[in-house]
Amino acid sequence: MLRLRILDILEEQNHTKYWLYKQMDLSYQNFNRMVSGETSSIRFENLDKLRQILQCSVGDLFEVTDDDPEQ
């Protein structure tokens, strides 16, 4: 399963979730779902924004976990 590392990256860069929210120009509800991993899809446009704002590659935004959501 894939997990978004947005909160980890923010912590590494000493930025807050609020700072990123202001940069992303999304509704807070959609932003919070994305950052919390509560969404099943993310638009390519938003991945590109994240990549640019956090100055990382798209691959850095994700990590593979052993979690099986069906268990």
N, CA, C and O atoms as a DFTB+ gen file, in Angstrom:
284 C
 N C O
     1  1       0.842      -1.174       0.000
     2  2       0.000       0.000       0.000
     3  2       0.892       1.242       0.000
     4  3       1.972       1.234       0.589
     5  1       0.450       2.278      -0.643
     6  2       1.184       3.540      -0.675
     7  2       0.693       4.469       0.420
     8  3      -0.493       4.496       0.749
     9  1       1.626       5.231       0.979
    10  2       1.298       6.229       1.994
    11  2       1.948       7.540       1.582
    12  3       3.112       7.568       1.181
    13  1       1.186       8.626       1.682
    14  2       1.745       9.944       1.409
    15  2       2.613      10.379       2.587
    16  3       2.230      10.215       3.746
    17  1       3.764      10.927       2.287
    18  2       4.724      11.367       3.302
    19  2       4.700      12.881       3.521
    20  3       5.684      13.452       3.992
    21  1       3.612      13.519       3.190
    22  2       3.561      14.981       3.233
    23  2       3.883      15.515       4.629
    24  3       4.688      16.437       4.762
    25  1       3.273      14.954       5.660
    26  2       3.518      15.445       7.016
    27  2       4.967      15.219       7.435
    28  3       5.554      16.051       8.126
    29  1       5.539      14.096       7.020
    30  2       6.947      13.819       7.317
    31  2       7.860      14.856       6.664
    32  3       8.789      15.369       7.287
    33  1       7.577      15.150       5.406
    34  2       8.395      16.120       4.663
    35  2       8.267      17.508       5.282
    36  3       9.256      18.229       5.413
    37  1       7.039      17.882       5.664
    38  2       6.845      19.178       6.312
    39  2       7.677      19.276       7.594
    40  3       8.305      20.301       7.859
    41  1       7.673      18.211       8.376
    42  2       8.450      18.204       9.618
    43  2       9.950      18.319       9.321
    44  3      10.666      19.062       9.993
    45  1      10.414      17.584       8.319
    46  2      11.830      17.642       7.944
    47  2      12.238      19.052       7.518
    48  3      13.361      19.491       7.766
    49  1      11.310      19.747       6.877
    50  2      11.606      21.088       6.361
    51  2      11.198      22.203       7.321
    52  3      11.302      23.384       6.991
    53  1      10.735      21.820       8.509
    54  2      10.297      22.797       9.521
    55  2       9.182      23.714       9.022
    56  3       9.183      24.915       9.290
    57  1       8.236      23.131       8.296
    58  2       7.049      23.857       7.847
    59  2       5.833      23.254       8.537
    60  3       5.860      22.113       8.999
    61  1       4.777      24.038       8.594
    62  2       3.537      23.559       9.206
    63  2       2.538      23.129       8.136
    64  3       2.657      23.478       6.961
    65  1       1.567      22.374       8.577
    66  2       0.468      21.966       7.701
    67  2      -0.282      23.208       7.210
    68  3      -0.697      23.270       6.053
    69  1      -0.449      24.182       8.083
    70  2      -1.124      25.422       7.706
    71  2      -0.353      26.154       6.609
    72  3      -0.952      26.670       5.665
    73  1       0.958      26.199       6.733
    74  2       1.790      26.835       5.696
    75  2       1.535      26.186       4.342
    76  3       1.337      26.881       3.345
    77  1       1.539      24.856       4.302
    78  2       1.312      24.154       3.042
    79  2      -0.096      24.399       2.521
    80  3      -0.292      24.593       1.321
    81  1      -1.075      24.392       3.417
    82  2      -2.467      24.656       3.025
    83  2      -2.573      26.000       2.302
    84  3      -3.237      26.093       1.269
    85  1      -1.932      27.031       2.826
    86  2      -1.978      28.348       2.197
    87  2      -1.313      28.344       0.824
    88  3      -1.729      29.089      -0.063
    89  1      -0.293      27.522       0.638
    90  2       0.418      27.434      -0.637
    91  2      -0.387      26.684      -1.698
    92  3      -0.290      26.986      -2.888
    93  1      -1.185      25.701      -1.259
    94  2      -1.851      24.781      -2.183
    95  2      -3.089      25.354      -2.864
    96  3      -3.427      24.914      -3.963
    97  1      -3.765      26.301      -2.265
    98  2      -4.966      26.892      -2.858
    99  2      -6.056      25.836      -3.093
   100  3      -6.634      25.759      -4.177
   101  1      -6.324      25.029      -2.068
   102  2      -7.399      24.032      -2.080
   103  2      -8.360      24.351      -0.945
   104  3      -8.027      25.117      -0.040
   105  1      -9.557      23.761      -0.992
   106  2     -10.434      23.880       0.169
   107  2      -9.772      23.143       1.320
   108  3      -9.035      22.181       1.100
   109  1     -10.028      23.589       2.555
   110  2      -9.378      22.943       3.689
   111  2      -9.798      21.482       3.802
   112  3      -8.982      20.628       4.147
   113  1     -11.054      21.192       3.516
   114  2     -11.550      19.816       3.600
   115  2     -10.780      18.905       2.650
   116  3     -10.330      17.835       3.060
   117  1     -10.621      19.301       1.399
   118  2      -9.883      18.485       0.431
   119  2      -8.405      18.394       0.787
   120  3      -7.799      17.328       0.677
   121  1      -7.833      19.505       1.211
   122  2      -6.434      19.511       1.609
   123  2      -6.204      18.552       2.775
   124  3      -5.268      17.752       2.750
   125  1      -7.053      18.633       3.791
   126  2      -6.883      17.808       4.976
   127  2      -7.036      16.320       4.654
   128  3      -6.295      15.491       5.183
   129  1      -7.983      15.984       3.800
   130  2      -8.141      14.580       3.375
   131  2      -6.890      14.072       2.672
   132  3      -6.448      12.949       2.913
   133  1      -6.330      14.890       1.816
   134  2      -5.137      14.494       1.073
   135  2      -3.950      14.301       2.022
   136  3      -3.267      13.279       1.961
   137  1      -3.710      15.263       2.881
   138  2      -2.570      15.217       3.787
   139  2      -2.709      14.083       4.802
   140  3      -1.715      13.470       5.192
   141  1      -3.932      13.808       5.224
   142  2      -4.177      12.761       6.222
   143  2      -4.264      11.370       5.613
   144  3      -4.393      10.386       6.341
   145  1      -4.197      11.274       4.295
   146  2      -4.275       9.979       3.632
   147  2      -5.676       9.399       3.611
   148  3      -5.844       8.182       3.546
   149  1      -6.677      10.254       3.664
   150  2      -8.072       9.816       3.691
   151  2      -8.744       9.932       2.324
   152  3      -9.971       9.952       2.238
   153  1      -7.964      10.006       1.275
   154  2      -8.518      10.096      -0.069
   155  2      -8.009       8.926      -0.898
   156  3      -6.931       8.391      -0.642
   157  1      -8.790       8.541      -1.882
   158  2      -8.376       7.419      -2.733
   159  2      -7.793       7.898      -4.057
   160  3      -7.316       7.092      -4.856
   161  1      -7.831       9.217      -4.290
   162  2      -7.255       9.745      -5.528
   163  2      -6.747      11.168      -5.299
   164  3      -7.279      11.926      -4.487
   165  1      -5.697      11.496      -6.050
   166  2      -5.128      12.844      -6.002
   167  2      -4.871      13.274      -7.441
   168  3      -4.296      12.524      -8.230
   169  1      -5.294      14.466      -7.768
   170  2      -5.099      14.968      -9.119
   171  2      -3.611      15.176      -9.388
   172  3      -2.855      15.580      -8.505
   173  1      -3.209      14.893     -10.622
   174  2      -1.814      15.111     -11.021
   175  2      -1.404      16.558     -10.783
   176  3      -0.272      16.835     -10.385
   177  1      -2.319      17.464     -11.028
   178  2      -2.062      18.887     -10.819
   179  2      -1.655      19.152      -9.365
   180  3      -0.748      19.944      -9.108
   181  1      -2.324      18.491      -8.419
   182  2      -2.004      18.687      -7.001
   183  2      -0.686      18.020      -6.622
   184  3       0.054      18.549      -5.793
   185  1      -0.383      16.873      -7.212
   186  2       0.915      16.246      -6.976
   187  2       2.036      17.148      -7.485
   188  3       3.075      17.280      -6.838
   189  1       1.826      17.763      -8.632
   190  2       2.834      18.654      -9.190
   191  2       3.022      19.884      -8.302
   192  3       4.152      20.325      -8.090
   193  1       1.922      20.441      -7.780
   194  2       2.019      21.571      -6.857
   195  2       2.804      21.183      -5.612
   196  3       3.680      21.923      -5.166
   197  1       2.484      20.016      -5.053
   198  2       3.192      19.536      -3.865
   199  2       4.689      19.412      -4.140
   200  3       5.519      19.833      -3.335
   201  1       5.011      18.833      -5.279
   202  2       6.402      18.629      -5.664
   203  2       7.136      19.962      -5.745
   204  3       8.260      20.095      -5.261
   205  1       6.494      20.936      -6.354
   206  2       7.127      22.252      -6.506
   207  2       7.269      22.973      -5.172
   208  3       8.333      23.512      -4.867
   209  1       6.217      22.986      -4.389
   210  2       6.227      23.701      -3.112
   211  2       7.225      23.082      -2.139
   212  3       7.974      23.794      -1.469
   213  1       7.229      21.746      -2.065
   214  2       8.109      21.056      -1.117
   215  2       9.506      20.806      -1.693
   216  3      10.383      20.288      -1.002
   217  1       9.703      21.174      -2.947
   218  2      10.994      21.027      -3.629
   219  2      11.539      19.600      -3.496
   220  3      12.648      19.371      -3.013
   221  1      10.715      18.660      -3.943
   222  2      11.105      17.254      -3.916
   223  2      10.572      16.572      -5.169
   224  3       9.840      17.184      -5.947
   225  1      10.929      15.330      -5.364
   226  2      10.401      14.594      -6.506
   227  2       9.054      13.985      -6.121
   228  3       8.743      13.852      -4.938
   229  1       8.276      13.623      -7.103
   230  2       6.988      12.980      -6.843
   231  2       7.209      11.694      -6.054
   232  3       6.421      11.370      -5.165
   233  1       8.264      10.966      -6.367
   234  2       8.565       9.725      -5.652
   235  2       8.837       9.949      -4.175
   236  3       8.558       9.072      -3.358
   237  1       9.380      11.116      -3.814
   238  2       9.640      11.431      -2.409
   239  2       8.353      11.608      -1.614
   240  3       8.357      11.497      -0.389
   241  1       7.257      11.883      -2.307
   242  2       5.982      12.116      -1.631
   243  2       5.328      10.827      -1.140
   244  3       4.401      10.871      -0.331
   245  1       5.806       9.681      -1.624
   246  2       5.170       8.400      -1.305
   247  2       6.144       7.437      -0.645
   248  3       7.356       7.514      -0.847
   249  1       5.589       6.532       0.145
   250  2       6.361       5.403       0.652
   251  2       5.472       4.174       0.602
   252  3       4.252       4.268       0.743
   253  1       6.089       3.028       0.401
   254  2       5.366       1.758       0.361
   255  2       5.325       1.215       1.782
   256  3       6.351       1.157       2.460
   257  1       4.131       0.813       2.235
   258  2       3.972       0.237       3.566
   259  2       3.464      -1.190       3.433
   260  3       2.992      -1.605       2.375
   261  1       3.568      -1.920       4.516
   262  2       3.086      -3.306       4.547
   263  2       1.627      -3.388       4.969
   264  3       1.067      -4.481       5.058
   265  1       1.010      -2.250       5.228
   266  2      -0.387      -2.233       5.676
   267  2      -1.300      -2.791       4.610
   268  3      -1.188      -2.440       3.435
   269  1      -2.204      -3.660       5.022
   270  2      -3.199      -4.222       4.116
   271  2      -4.560      -3.707       4.564
   272  3      -5.062      -4.147       5.599
   273  1      -5.184      -2.775       3.810
   274  2      -6.432      -2.159       4.251
   275  2      -7.590      -3.141       4.378
   276  3      -8.599      -2.815       5.002
   277  1      -7.469      -4.325       3.807
   278  2      -8.570      -5.285       3.851
   279  2      -8.517      -6.191       5.068
   280  3      -9.404      -7.026       5.245
   281  1      -7.504      -6.050       5.910
   282  2      -7.395      -6.892       7.102
   283  2      -8.157      -6.290       8.257
   284  3      -8.179      -6.862       9.347
